[in-house]
């Protein structure tokens, strides 16, 4: 194995379809019009020396190393900023050019430390490479005089010298090694879109500065790593490289955090991970990353990680380490006993949206073929199950319509119920870039998210609706579009059911749906709604991106259908730049749904009652499948409390922390006789487990993830599983212990079975993914290259279906006891329940959950910033510290759910979406009052958790 090297062409590729032919060093080459001479040379195999250029940012032309001579032109123009022209004749290596380049390099080196042998970038330094490329053998200017290299100059303090900034936990900034090429500044601006870096000073005094001469940790830097990746010297260097050394081989794999599905090169020394570097050929991220994927992988070697199987008789007992065989035999025996005693339907399983498609497929197969029932569910139940239902009803498929590249062609973007800069930051960077180019933005969110106003981006409209009124706002937007004749009649007549449209149009046209009428209870000014509707309908290509702020409501499915109605009415379906795009929260939540993780569906979203579909699996698996849908997660917990559900296999999910109404979840788990948790750490659910099976990280397994754009990406094993097995192997061995004759030798064989049984995956195989890089389902004979854009020539269901979306207010109401509305969300540095990110240095940015509260509400309650407050609802109460802000409106409070010592879900209720049981996390009536610290419930919970994590023979608990 060796390092995966990527060619840096110096400048971005041109998208022109017109070709230009020129001659470079005697070689003729044809390239797209608008291509730089530098890139054309690289494509011809001729490398022009450069320092300030990289193909991730626009040409800058400051380093003066890439000069060339062009016949018929005077001077020596910079090849990075000079576009090609037909018939151009270019010379990249002449005596004159060599002299100029050596002179330029002498100036750079005269103000640069000469510690190459001990420098962390030794072997990976472009300055070092370019010195060799230009033939630099001597520096005539010496190293005395003004410099940025030495702390003392001629015995005096050198005011131009600055100490190394090591404030960021993941990388260092050494100003003495900076050549002021501005690549980091441009990467922060053009790639990330944060504008956290600048060049301060003038002339020889110029240097890179985070913010206004701040430390990196105190600046607006979001630690995405774009600046580190762009730096050609050791100025910005990963601390892991300083500590470990340069990597010697790399493997391309897929990030295991959010639903963007970024591709990375895992760069290794032996079996030690040195760093994660975003892969430029990754079609989801195009070479960019965020702080989680780039740096937050340390949890895989954290001391809390459990590496041996454990069992115990009662949840009050300490854990006892056992062999794998003992653990499998115990689980099989207990599950058989429970089914014999309580019936076949008394056990079930929960699949993981963090595990691979192959592992998820095996868990649902174990439940259906091994347990003999359909009691299988997944975390999508509590996040995007309304997406599956709503889009399935309207379009015929349960997934988004576009690829992420599509946003580059959008003219108007609606972001509703999502916070991309925190939840899906790499996509957010691409969106911000398009907005800086002139696209318009409409934000529909109770909270003022960063996208409402961020550097060089400002939303044309922010509709700060009252939580729970999504349907009313979407229907009022439709009211304007229909009553003002802004709909696309030609598209609707051709692609949709016209009679259903007429019925829907009559419904939304009713006066009660006008912006003026709905303003009274949504809180959104009527003129803002009308302006946003006109902009979306008239503004060109209109795209809608939405998140859990849409789905996690009692009318989540209704809102998804309302979004689909809006897209169809305006003809914004079936081409680049448009569409309906759910932003999935976890790395494989799309895949877990695709793989048949719902109790009513087999893989490929085919209902369990369909005889023909069941026949496919019955013949292959050699078993008779139950044709009745099984229990959803809430039903499992209810049945457990009732005494009829007694055993549960949970792979890679933490339902005690992530699911609503924590007390009810705890009661359900406590009522079970055998709870099996398979995970990396003793999570909160493991407090009630009887068997713990250690899991493997994404670095330790082969498989595939499917991201939010339906892209199937390879996950490749880069190190041996520390627990001994990949998660798919654990499930297989458990199945074998229960009498099933599974014998998969590699996850590729599981994918072959998926492809053989699931029409939308028909052509997918590991060999095909190696060839294509990645594909978006459906990938079959009809679409052999995959399907970047869905519904191009017609909807999967035939005609698009318009559906009435009547607003029904949630049963969760405010009142004198609970006058405020709580809504929840995520922050950039943390992920989901925080089990992974809390075990990394990301806690520097978010060490605890805080309650955002408006100054008006805080003042009325005598609350100051940082005070402990009690947050109470009809379900329970917890305590956390207040953060006074104007991001939320009066009457609304907001918090995150990343830390188990807060347990925000003890507050949320059991109200849920009418179609899918997706919990209503986003609307909870609460009261906030001053507090002295953690509540009694939190204290009792922490003690129970501490007792539950005891391991026999070990001095400390695992948490």
N, C-alpha and C positions, 0 to 999 in steps of 0.2 A: 504493500500500500504506500501511497505517497500523497502529498498535498494536492487537493483539487485546485488547479490554477485557473483563474479567470482572466481573460484578456481585457485590459483597460484601453479602450479606443481613444481616450483623451477627451472627446466631446460626445454629446448625445447623438443618437441616430436621427437622420432626417426622415420625415414621414411622407415626403414628396413621392409621387408616382412617376415623375419625369426623370429620365436617366441622363447623366452627363458623362462623357468620356474624356479622360485626360491622360497625360503621361507623367509618371513619377520615377525618376532615376532610370529612365529607359523602358519602364514597364507600363503598358497600357492598362487602364482599369476604368470600369464604368460603375458609377455610384449614383444614388439619388441626388437630385438637385438640392442645394442647400447644405450638403455635407461639407464639413471642414476639410482642408488639405491634410490636417493631422490625421483625421479619422480615415480618409481615403488612403493615406500612406500605410496606416496600420492594417487596413483591409487588404492592401497589396503585400503585406508581410514586411513592411519597412517601418522600423520604430524610430520616430523622431524624438530626441531627448526632450523631456518636459519635467516641470515641477509643480506648476500651478494648475495644471489641467487634469481632469478626471471625467470620465463619461457619465458620472452621476449628477454633474452640475453643468451649467452653461459655461461657455468659454469666457476667459477673463483676460488673458494676454499680458500678465504682469511679470512672469519670471524671465522672459527673453531668452530662454534656452531653445525654444522650438522654432527658431528662425529658419527660413528657407529662402532660396533664390528662385524667382519665377522669370522665365525668359520673356523679354519685352516689358518688364516692370522694373522700376528703380528700387533700390533699397533691399532690405531683408525683412519681409513681413513675417509676423507670427503665424505659424501654420494653424494654430488653434482658432484664430479669429478670422482667417481668410477662407471664404467659401470657394469651392471648386468652380471652374468655368470650362465650357466646351473648348477642347483643343489646348488647354493649358499645359505647359511643360514645366515641371517642377524638379529642382535639384535639392536634395536634402543633405548632401555631404560634399562641401567644397572647402578649399583651403581657407577662404575668407570666413565661412561659417564656423569652421573648427576653431579658428583664433577667437572669434567673438564668444563662442560658447565656453572656451576655457577661461577667458577673462571674466565672464559672468560667474562661473563656478568659483573662481578665486575670491571674488567679493563675498559670496555666500560663506565659503569656508573660513574666511578671515574673521568672521564674527560667529563662529560655531565651535562648541567644545570638541576637542579631539580625543574623546574617550570611547572610540568606536568598539574596542575590544570588550569593554565592560558595559556597554550600552545595551538596554533591553531590546532595542530595535536592530541590533547586530544580526545581519542575515535577512532583515525585512525592512530595509531603509532605502527609500527612493533617492535620498540625497547621496547616500553612499554609492548606489547604483549609477546615478548620473555622473558622479565624479569619475567613476571608471569608464562610463560610456564616452565622455568627452576627452578622455586621456589626460586628466589633471595629474601632474607629477610634482608641482611645486606651487607655493603660494607666495608671490612676490611681495605682498603687502605686510607680511608678518602678523603678529597677534597682539601687538601693543596698542596703546591709544584707546580711544572710545570703544567700548564693547558692552555686550549684554551677558558675557560669559562668566566673568569673575566677580565675586562678591567684593573684593578689594582691588583697587587699581592704583598702582604706584604708592601703596601704603595707605591710601585713603578709601573711605567707603565709596563704592561704585553705585551711584544713584540710578543708573540704568539697569542694574541687576535686580532681579526679583526672585525670591525663594520659590521652591516647588510648591504648588497647591495640591495637597493630598486630601482635601476636604470631602471629595466625592468618594463613596465607598468602593467604587468599581474602577476608576481610572485616575491617573495623575496628570497634572499640567505643569510642564517644566518650561517656563518662558525663555530660559537660556538657550534652548534648542529650536526655538521658533524661527522660521525663515520668512514669516509674514506673507505666505503665499495666498492667504485668505480662503483656502479650501474648506477649513472648518466653519468659517463664517458663512460661506455660501451654502454649505451642506445644511447648516442650521436653518437658513432662510429658504432655500429652494426645495430641499428634500423633506425636512421635518416641518418647517413652517412656524417655528417658535420664535425666531429672531432674538435668541438669548445671547448671541455673541456679536461682537463688533471689533473694529480696529480703532484703538485709541491712540492719540498722539499723531505726529506728522514726521515725515522723512525718516531719519535714522532712529527717532524715538518711537516709531510705530510699534505696536504690539497687540496681540489678541487679548481681548478683555471680556470676561463673562459679565454681562450687565454693565453697571457703572463702576468698574474697578472692584467687583465683588469676588468672593470665593465662589467656586462652582456650586457648592451646596446651598449657598444663600441666593443664588441668581435664579432666573426663570428657566434655567436648563432643566429638561425633563429626562436627562440621561438616556436618550434613545441610542446613543453610540454613533450617530452619523458623523460627528466631528472626529471621533477616534478613528473611524474607518477611513475618513478622508485624509487624515494627517499623513504627510509623506516622510515625517521624521519621528523621533521619539518624544516630541513635544506633548502629544496626547497618547498615553499608553495604558493598556489594561493592566491593572495591578496583578492579575493572574499571570500575565506574561512576564512581568518583573520577578514574580516569585518562582515560577516553574521553568521558564525559558521558552524558546520558540518551539512551536509544534512541529512534528515530523510527518504526520499523515492526517487526512481529514476525510469525513464521510458526510454526504448530503442527507439531511433528515428534515423532519417537520416539527415546528414548535408545538408544545403541548399546553399552551395557555388558551387564548381566546379563539373565536371562530374565524378569524382572518386566515389562519393556516399558513404562517410565514415559513418559507424554506430557509434553512441555515446550513452552513458548513460547520460541523462539530470538529474542531481542530484539536488533535490529540498528541500526547506523548505517551506511547504505550497504551495503557488503559486509563490514563488520567486525562480528564478534559481540561484543556488549556483555555479555550475560549469558544464562544459561538459567534460566527460571522455570517451576517445575512447574505444569502446567495442571490446574485444578480439575475440568474435565470429563473428564480422562483416567480411563477406567474401571478401569485397572489400579492407578494410584497415588493417585487422588482428591486431587490437589494436593500430594502429599508427594514427597520426593526424598531422595537420599543424596549423600555427598560426591563420588562419581564423576560421576553424572549432572548434578548441580547446578554443579560447579565444574571438573571435570577434563577440559576440552575443549581445553586449550592445545596438546595434541600435534598438532592439525591444522595449526598454523603453526610447529612446531618446526624448528629448523635441521637436524636429522637427516633430515627428510623428503626423499625422492627424488622429483624432479619430471620427470625425463627418462628415457626408455627407455635401457637399457644392455645390451651384449652382451660376451662374451669367449669365446675358444676353449677355454681351460683354466681351471679354478678357481684355479690359481695365478697367472693373469695379472691385471693391474689391469683394472677395468671401463672400458669405452669407451662414451661417450654417443653415441647414434645417433638418427635420426628415428623417429617411430612407424612409418612405412611400411617402413623398413629392418628394424625389429624384427619386425614381422608377417611380412615376407617371409622373414626368417631362420628364425623358428620354424616356419613352414609348410614350408620347404625341409627343415629338419632332421627334423621329424616324418615327412614323406614318405620321406626317405632311410632313417630307422630302420625304418619299417614295411616298406619294400621289402627291406631287408637282413635284418631279424630276424622279420618276420611282423606280421600285423595286430594281434595281442594284445601287442605289445612296448611300447606306450605307454598312458597313462591320465591321469586327472585327479582332483584333490581339490577339492571344493567348500568354501565357507567358511560357517561359522555366524555370522560377523560381517557378511557381505554380505546383500543383500535377497533375498526370495523370487525375484524376477524374475532376478537375477543368478545365483543358484544353479540355477534352472531352465535357464538358457542353458548353463551349464557342463556339466550332465549331458546336455543335448541335443547339445552339441558332441561329447562323448565317444561317445554312442550313434550319432548321425547322421553325424558327421564322422570320428571315429576308427574307427567300424565295430565297436566292441566295447562291453562293459559294465564296463570297468575304471574305475569311478568310486566314490569313497567320500568320507566327510566326517568331521569331528572328532567327530561323535556316536558314531563307532566306538569312541572312547576315553573316552566319558562315559556317554551314555544309550542306547546300542544295546540293553542288556538291558531297558530300559523298553519299547522297541518290541516286543521279542520276548515278554516276560512278560505285559504287559497285553494284547497281541494274542491270546495263547493263552487268557487267562482271560476277557476281556471282549469281544474282537473288534475293539478299536481300540488304537492305539499311542500314546495320549496321556492326560493327566490328565482327571479326571472333573468338576472344579468350576471356577468362577471364583473370583477372590480375595475377592470380597464374601462368599462362602460362609462364611469363617472367622468372620464376625460372628454366625453362628447355631450355631457349634460349642460343645459342652459339654465334650468331652474331645478333646485333640489329642495325637497321637503324633508326635514328631519323631525320625526315625531316619536316621542317616548324613548329616545336614545341619546346617549352622551358619548359620541364616537371618540372624542379626544381622550377620554378616560377608559372606556370599555373596549374600543377597537382602534387604537391610536395610529396604526399604520394606514388603515383605510382613511382615517381622519386627515392624515397628512396629504394623501392624494386628493381628498375632497377640498382641503384648504388651498392646495395648489390650483385646482380648477377655479375656485372662487376668486383667487387673486388674478386669474386670467379674465375674469369678467362675468362668470356665472352668478346667478342670484340665489339667495338662500332664504328659506322660510323655516323657522324653528317653532315647533308646537310642543311646549313643555311647561309644567308649572314652575320650574326652576330656571334661573338664568344660567344656562350651561356656558362653557367657554366659547362655543361657536357663535353665540349671540354677538359677542364682540371680542375679537382677538386680533393680534397684530396684522394689519392690512386686510382683515376680513371683518365684515359686519353684516348681520342678517338684515335683509330688506324688511322682514316682518318677524317679530317674536310674538306668538300668541300664548300668553301665560295663563292657560286654562286652569280652572279649579280641578283638582284631582278627582277622577271618576266621570268626567264629562267628555271624554274623547269622542264618543259616538255623536253627541250633539254637535260638536265642533265640525267633525268631518261631514255630517249631513248638512250643516249650514254652508260649508264650502260648496257642496254639491248643489244646494239651493241656488246660490249665485250663478254657478256655471250653467245650470239648466234654465233659470228664468231670464238670464241675459243672453241666452243663445250661444254660449261659448263652447258647447260640446261638438265633437267631431262626428257629424251624422254619417259621413261616408264610411268611416271606420266601423261605426256601430252597426250599420246595415249589413256590411260585408262580414264582420267577424263575430257579432253578438246576436242574441235573440232580440229582435226588434220589439216584439210585443212585451217581453219582460222589461226592456228599457222603457217603453211607454208607461208601464205600470210604476216602475221605479221613479221616473221623471215626474209623474203626477204626485207621487208620495213626497218627494223632496221639495216640490214646488209649493206645498201647503204653507200658508203663512206662519204656522207655528214653528217651522224650521228655518225661518229667516234669521239672519245674524242679529237683527234688532230684537227678536223675541228670545233667542237663546242667550243673548248677552246677560240677561237677568240672572241666570244660574250658572253660566260658564265663566263669567267674569271677563270675557274677551270682548274688547270694543268692536262694535259692528263694522266700523269702517276698516279696521285692521283685517277682519275676516274677508270683507269684500275685496280689499286690495290684494290679499294673498291669493284668493280664488282667481282673480283676473290675471295675476302674474303667472300662476301655474298653468292656466288654460291658454294664455296667449304668448307665453315667454319662449316658446321653442320646445326643445326636448326637455320633458319634465320627468324627474326621477323621484321616487319616494323611498326613503330608508327609515326603518323603524326598529324599535327594540322592545325591551320588557315593559317599558312604560305604556305600551299598547296592549300586550298580551296578558299581563298580570292584573287583570281586572275581572269583575263579574260579567262584563260585556266584552271581554278580550276578543272572542271569536267574531262578535258583531263588528268591532272596530276594524279587524283585518278585512272583513268583507266590505266595509265602507271604503277602506283604502283601495281595494280592488275595483270597486265601483267607480271611484274617482279616476283611476288610471284608464279604465276602459272608456269612460265617457269622454275623455280628452284624447283618446287614441295613443296614449303613452305606453304602449306594449309592443314588443316584437321587433325592436331595433336597438342599436347602441344608443346610450345616453338617456334611456327612459326606464320604465319598469317598476316593479314592486320588490323591495329588497329587505328581507328580515336580517338584522345583524345578530347572528347567533352568539350566545354568551360563552360557550365552552368549545374547546378545540374539536370535539367530535359529536356535538349535540345533533347536528344534521345526520351524521352517520349512524348514531344510535337509533334515530327514528327510521332511517332507511333500512336498517337491519332487522326490523320487526320487533322492536322493544315494547310496543304497546300491546295490551292484552287482547285487543280485537283485530290486530293486523299481523300478517306474516310479512317477511321481507318484501320490500317493493310496494308497500301500502296496499296489500290485497287482503280483503276481509277474511277472517278465519272461517266464516260460514260458507265461503265459496267452495263448492265441492271440487271443481277442477284445480284450483290452487292447492287445496289440501292434498289432492291426489299426487301432485308433483313431489311434495315433501314426504308423503307417506311411502311412496315407492322407493325413494332414495334412502330414507332413514329406516325403513322396515318396521314402522310402528303405525298404530292407528291414532290419529290426532283428534282431540276434543274439538267439536265444532262450535262450542259456546265461548264467548269472550270471558276472560278471567277478571280478576280484581285489579283495580287501579290502586296506586299507593294509598290514597286516603281510605279506600274500601278495605285494604289489608289491615290498616291500623284500627279501623272501626270493628272489623271482624275479630281482631285480636282482643280488643277490650271486651267484646261479647263472648269470647271464649272459643271461637270456632277456627281461628287462624293461629298456628302455633310455631311455625318455623320459617325462617327467612334467610336467603343468601344474598348479601349486599356486596356487589363488586364496585369499588372505587366511588362510592357516594357517601355523603355524610348527612343523612336525612334529619338527624336530630338538630343540626345547626342550620340547614338550608331550607327545611320545610316549615310551613306556617304552624302557629299554635304549638310551640315547643312542648308545653305540658301535655297536650294530647298525644304528640308523637312519643314522648317518654312513657306515657301510660300504655300505649300500644306495644312498644318494645318490651316493657317490663312484664307484660302479660304473656309473652312468647316463651317457649321452652327451649328453643335452639335458634339463636341468632348468630349467623356466620358473617363476619366482616372481613373483606379482603381489601387491604389498603397499605399505604406506605407507613402510616403512623397510627397510633392509637387515637383515632379521631373521636368526636363526641358520641357518635353512634356506638362506638366500641365500648362506651361506658355500660351498655346494656347487652353486650355480646357474650356468648359462651365459647365461641371459637374465633380465633384471629389467624387469618392466612396472610402472610406478608406479601405485598405486591411488588411489582417492578416498575421502574420509571420508563419514560419514553426513550431514554438513552440505552435501555437494556433489552430492547425488543424489536422485532421486525413486524411490519403490518402496514396499515393505511389509516389515514384520517380523511374525513370528508368535511370541507369547510363550509362557510355560509354561502358560497357561490356554487355549491354542489361539486367542488373540485376534489377529486380523489388524489391524494398525495401520499407518496411512500414515506413510511417511517422506517429507518434503518438502525439496526443494532450497532452501537459504537463501543460497547463494553459488556463484559459478562454480567449477568444479573447478580447482584450482591445477595439476594435472597435464595439464589439457586435456580429459579424458574421464571420464565416469562408468564404473564397472567394467563395467556391462552393455555399454557401447559398445566397450570394449576386447575383450571376449569376442566381440562381433559382428564386429568388424573382423578378429580372428584367424580366425573361422569363414569370413569372406569370402576371406581370403588362402588358406584351404585349399580353396576352391572351392565353398563353400556359398552359396546365394543368399538369405541373410537380409537383411531390409530393415525392421527395426523402427524406427519414428520416435520412439517414446516408451515408457517402461516400462509404461504402461497397456495397450499392445497385447500385451505379453508376458503380463500378468495376464489379458487376454481369452482368450489361448490356454490358459493354465492352467485357467481356468474352463470352457472348452469341452472339455477333456480329462480333468478331474478332478472326479468327482461331488461330493465334499465341498466344493468351491469353486464349484459351479455358478452361484450368484447373485452371486459376488464380482466387483466391478468398482470402478474408482476413483470413478465417479459414485455407486455404492451406498455406498461407504465415506465419501464426503463427506456423504451424507445421514444415515447411521447413526452416524458417528463412528468406530466399529469394530465388528467382528462376530467371533463365535467359531465356527469350523467344527465340524461340518458346517453349511454355509449353502447351502441348496438349496430346491427346491419344497416338500419335506417340512418344512423348518425355515427359513422365509424370514427370520426375525429372528436367525438363528444359534442356537447351542446352549450357553447358559451352564452348564447342568447336563447331563451325559451319562447315558444309561441310565435315564431317568426311568420309563418304562413297560415296560422290558425291555432286555436287553443287545443290543448290535449283532450279536453272533454267534448270538442266539437265547436259549439258556439259558446262564447263567453256569457256567463250568467249574472245578470243584475239581480240583486237581492235587497229587499226593503230592510232598512237598519233603524228600527224604532229605538229611540233612547229610553232606557228604563233605569231610573236612578238606583244606585246600589242600596242595599238594606243597611249598610254601614253608614250611619248618620251622625253628624255632630249634634251636641246638645249642651245643656248647662254643665253636666259632669265632665264631658269630653268635648271641649269646644274647638280643638285644633285638628287638622288632618295631617297624618304622618305619611310620607312617601319615602321609599328607600332606593338605594342605588350603589354604585361602585366608585372607587377611585383608581387612578392610573397605576399606582405602585402595587396594589393588592389585587388578588384574583379570587373570586368566588368566596368560599368560606375561609380562605387564607391559610389552609393547611400547608401549602407549598411556600407561598410568598412570605408568610410570617417567619419561616425558617431560613430567610435570606436577609441580606442587608437592606432590603427594601423597607424594613420597618423604620429606617431613618426618616422616611417621608410620611409614614402613617403608622404610628405606634399604637394607636387606639381609635376606636370608633367615636366620633363626636356627633352631637346633635346640633344641626344648623337651625337657628331660630332668628326671626326678624327682630330688629331692635325694639319695635313697638311692642311685640308680644313679650319680649324679655323684660322690658321696663315695667310692664303691667304686673309682672310676677316677681320683681325684685331680683332678677337674675343678671349677673355680670359675665363677661366673657371668661371662660375657663372654669366657671363654677360647676360643682356637681349638681345635677338635676335629676329628679325622678320622672321617668316617662311611663305613664300608666294608660292602659286601655281596658276594655271589658274583659280581655283575655288574661292580662297579667301586668307586671311592671318590672322595670329594670332601671338602673342608674348609670349615667355617663356624664361626661363634661360638655358644657354648652359651647357653641361657636356662634357668636353673634355676627350676622351677615345680611346683606341685602340681596343675596342670590335667591332667597325664598321670599314669597309674598307674605304679608301679615295673614295669619290664620293657617299657614302651612309650615310644617317642620320636616326635616329631612335627616336621615342618617344612613350609614353603611352597615354591612353585616359581616365584616371580615374577621372579627375577633370574638372568640367564644366566651370571653369573660363579660361581654356585653349581652350576648344572646338577644339580638334585636327581635328575633322571631317569637320570643315569648309574648311580644306585644301584638303581633299580627293575628288575625281572626281566621275562622274556618270558612268564611265566605269564598266562593270560587266561581269561575267562568261557567256559564249555564250549559255549555256544550262539552267541555273537556275536563272540568274539575281543576283547571289551573287556578292556583290560589290568588286571592286579591291582595297581594303584597302592597300595592301602590296606594291603597286607600284604607287607612285605619284611623278612627276617631280616638284622639288621645288628649290627655291633660299633662302639662309640664309644670313642675313645682320645684322649689329649692330642695336640695338633699344634702346629707352629710357624707355621702359616699355610697359604696355598693349596697344594694338592697338586701334584705334578709334572704330572699329567694336566691340571689346571686351567691351569697355566702354559703348557703346550703348546697347549691349546685356545685360550686368549686370544691367543697369538701367531698361530696359524692364522687366527683370526677377524680379527685386525688386518690381516694380509696380504690376506685375502680381500676386505676392504672398501676397498681402495685404488681410487681413481678417477683415471684418467689425466688429467693437467692440473690436478689439485686438490692443494693442499698437505696437507690433512688428510683422514683417512678419514671416511666418512659417519657412523660410529657414535660 
